[in-house]
């Protein structure tokens, strides 16, 4: 089941429910802004490269911010850091809403304000992610991480649909204002829920929290290398489909509602995958297998999407890609949060989000350029073929690997 209500499951713990509720609100707001900003930029410019640039601006700060956030989480109290960054993130979307309501929001202003919001978001993402394992007992932490992703998919689905509805019916200003309000909700919940004391105590025990030392200790682990290889390929050649969805939607019309529906198809696929992924991932080895096969499925979906030229086939293929996306992302998140040593966990989570957002930013620029030069269909076929080749090589590597795995270290 999507929501585990059985006694002893993650949702039976009040701290977990509170944190998840806050994340749902925040994710809905973020996706409403994603729909609004992406639609508006493409509506104003009609240029796929500009949409790719917007995605790169939104994701690019993670190249620096995510590892910094991970290192901070290994040194300072995650709860206090999360509260502070949530408050800071209220301001950029609030400013975007003010400009939009006054018909003064231009493309350069969108780029600037999205960047201003992306910087604190990139730092806070790995910090907030470390909240989850400490809201439930150690025995069900793998379940908790998977359930977080499942709930996140519901929120993304709702945010995509609501974003398209709000932008089409009221305007982009309301979408930005609701995103600002969502960060305020997160800050209030964190202030009222002191659930991170164990994480704070663990951070105080660590001495060497340099990113370099974290990489030195983490890279020899098989699961870390698999996440790095597979994640890089996926988020460069497949993930930009999400960021460049306004261009794909443009092939069928320029309706903001249509954009929301296509994004919701991706989220719906991920939602369908959630109960399966929850059962498949139980340790580092199963996470590696899930990630590798997820990459293969996503690559095939992208390749077929390039061949497809109609909504009745595009939507099922986007659901397929969303299903595989869940496999890749949750496998990577599980591995770096629960199957690496405690002393480098924050930095591994930070580097994982650097990989996710940084690779997607690079991919958005690359695929956006290809969209503009060789066309949407050809670009998707090329990206799918590259992704499939990467998946095959990764699966072969896993099958041939004879190196012993380092066992998961129990959370303290």
Secondary structure, DSSP 8 states (H G I E B T S, - for coil): --S--STTSGGGSHHHHHHHHHHHHHHHHHHHHHHHHHHHHHHHH--HHHHHHHHHHHHHTHHHHHHHHHHHHHHS-HHHHHHHHHHHHHHHHHHHHHHHHTT---HHHHHHHHHHHHHHHHHHHHHHHTTGGGGS-GGGHHHHHHHHHHHHHHHHHHHHHHHHHHHHHT-HHHHHHHHHHHHHHHHHHHHH----HHHHHHHHH-----HHHHHHHHTTSHHHHHHHHHHHHHHHHTTHHHHTHHHHHHTT---HHHHHHHHHHHHHHHHHHHHHHHHH-SSHHHHHHHHHHHHHHHHHHHHHHHH--SHHHHHHHHHHHHHHHHHHHHHHHHHHHHSS-GGGHHHHHHHHHHHHHHHHHHHHHHHHHHHHHT-HHHHHHHHHHHHHHHHHHHHHHHHH--S---------
